[in-house]
Amino acid sequence: MALAAVRRATDDDVAEIVRIQADTWRLAYAGFVPEAALAELTSEAATQAWRDAVAAGEPFHVFVAEEGSHVVGFCAAAHYAGQKDLSIAEISTLLVEPRWGRRGHGGRLLATAAAALREAGSAEGRAWVPEGDTASRRFYPRAGWKPDGAVRTLDTGDGTLREIRHTGTLDLRLEAQ
């Protein structure tokens, strides 16, 4: 088995982040995100948005998971929009390519993001998960994050996407195996 690690993303990772997001969403969200929205994931605007996110620095964080020489997933996190204090943070995206799933990459990404957010003063995290994303809706509770009753509906341009908010502590630790 190859060595697995998580590190801060660099500009050199942007193409892989864009590819992973597009490929994973096409596979996992094809039934409830319109094709036009999926096509936008590989646009120049989307690529530039990821370049900007990677370069933004504090209080924004983008991490990539690696297995051997392969980037296999990524996570974007920041302090929760709209909060006056920094006690609440948001995991805006956490994706691992399905073929690399079930190897601990998601947990490593979440724990690394949580540590960075904790260091900046946050204690609690939130993540919005599409209702139809059963893999993510199983992942977050295993990390101790539970649905808190909040739901939002996003306009996809060709319908709506319902998301469930999961909330949990940022006091996450990886257990040695």
C-alpha positions in Angstrom: 0.0 0.0 0.0 1.3 3.5 -0.9 1.9 6.2 1.6 -1.2 8.4 2.3 -0.9 12.0 3.4 -2.7 15.4 3.4 -1.0 18.7 2.6 -1.9 22.2 1.7 -2.9 22.6 -1.9 -0.7 24.6 -4.2 -1.3 26.1 -7.6 0.1 23.0 -9.2 -2.8 21.0 -7.7 -5.6 23.1 -9.2 -6.0 21.0 -12.4 -6.4 17.8 -10.3 -8.9 19.6 -7.9 -10.9 20.6 -10.9 -10.7 17.1 -12.5 -11.6 15.4 -9.2 -14.6 17.7 -8.6 -15.9 17.3 -12.1 -15.4 13.5 -12.2 -16.8 12.9 -8.8 -19.8 15.1 -9.2 -20.6 13.5 -12.6 -20.6 10.1 -11.0 -22.3 10.9 -7.7 -24.6 13.8 -8.6 -25.7 13.0 -12.1 -29.2 12.3 -11.1 -29.8 15.6 -9.3 -27.4 18.2 -10.7 -28.2 19.3 -14.3 -25.6 18.5 -17.0 -25.2 22.3 -17.7 -24.1 22.8 -14.0 -21.8 19.8 -14.2 -20.2 21.1 -17.4 -19.4 24.4 -15.6 -17.1 22.5 -13.2 -14.4 22.4 -15.8 -14.8 25.9 -17.1 -12.1 28.5 -17.0 -14.1 30.4 -14.4 -14.2 27.3 -12.2 -10.5 26.8 -12.6 -9.8 30.4 -11.7 -12.0 30.2 -8.7 -10.0 27.2 -7.4 -6.7 29.1 -8.2 -8.0 32.0 -6.1 -9.1 29.7 -3.3 -5.7 28.0 -3.1 -3.9 31.3 -3.1 -6.3 33.1 -0.6 -4.5 32.1 2.5 -5.9 32.6 6.0 -8.7 32.2 7.0 -9.3 30.0 3.9 -7.8 26.5 3.6 -7.6 24.1 0.7 -6.0 20.7 1.4 -5.3 17.7 -0.9 -5.1 14.0 0.0 -2.4 12.0 -1.7 -1.8 8.3 -2.0 1.6 7.7 -3.3 2.1 10.2 -6.2 -1.7 10.6 -6.8 -3.9 13.4 -5.6 -7.0 11.5 -4.7 -9.2 14.1 -2.9 -9.4 17.6 -1.6 -11.1 19.7 1.1 -11.9 23.4 1.2 -12.7 25.1 4.5 -13.1 28.5 6.0 -14.8 30.3 8.9 -18.5 30.2 8.5 -19.9 33.0 6.3 -22.1 35.4 8.2 -20.6 34.7 11.6 -19.3 37.8 13.5 -17.0 35.6 15.6 -14.8 32.8 14.3 -16.3 30.1 16.5 -18.1 28.4 13.6 -16.3 27.1 10.5 -17.6 25.5 7.3 -16.3 22.6 5.2 -17.5 23.9 1.8 -16.2 20.9 -0.1 -14.7 17.5 0.8 -14.4 15.1 -2.0 -12.5 11.9 -2.5 -12.5 10.1 -5.9 -14.8 7.1 -5.5 -12.0 4.7 -6.7 -9.8 5.9 -3.8 -12.7 5.8 -1.2 -12.8 3.7 2.0 -9.0 4.2 2.6 -9.3 7.0 5.2 -8.6 9.9 2.9 -11.9 11.7 3.8 -11.2 11.4 7.5 -7.6 12.7 7.1 -8.9 15.6 5.1 -11.5 16.5 7.6 -9.2 16.1 10.6 -6.5 18.3 8.9 -9.1 21.0 8.0 -10.5 20.8 11.6 -7.0 21.3 13.1 -6.4 24.4 10.9 -9.8 25.9 11.8 -9.3 25.1 15.5 -6.0 26.8 15.4 -7.7 30.0 14.1 -10.3 29.9 17.0 -13.2 27.9 15.6 -14.8 25.2 17.8 -17.6 23.9 15.6 -17.9 22.9 12.0 -20.7 22.8 9.5 -21.0 21.1 6.1 -23.9 21.2 3.6 -24.5 17.9 2.0 -26.8 17.2 -1.0 -29.7 15.1 0.2 -29.0 12.5 -2.5 -25.3 12.2 -1.6 -25.6 9.1 0.4 -21.8 8.5 0.7 -21.2 11.9 2.3 -24.4 11.6 4.5 -22.9 8.4 5.9 -19.3 9.8 6.2 -20.0 12.9 8.4 -21.9 11.0 11.1 -19.0 8.5 11.4 -16.8 11.6 12.2 -19.3 12.7 14.8 -21.1 15.3 12.7 -24.9 14.9 12.7 -27.7 16.6 10.7 -28.9 19.5 12.8 -32.3 20.0 11.2 -31.3 22.9 8.8 -32.1 22.4 5.2 -31.6 24.6 2.2 -32.7 24.5 -1.4 -30.4 25.7 -4.1 -31.5 26.8 -7.6 -29.4 24.8 -10.1 -30.7 26.6 -13.1 -32.6 23.6 -14.2 -34.3 22.6 -10.9 -33.4 22.6 -7.3 -30.9 20.8 -5.1 -31.9 20.2 -1.5 -29.0 20.1 1.0 -28.9 18.9 4.6 -26.6 20.7 7.1 -24.3 18.5 9.3 -22.7 20.0 12.4 -20.0 18.8 14.7 -17.0 19.5 16.8 -13.6 20.5 15.3 -12.0 18.6 18.1 -11.2 15.7 15.7 -8.2 13.5 16.0 -6.9 10.8 13.8 -6.3 7.5 15.6 -3.1 5.7 15.0 -3.6 2.3 13.3 
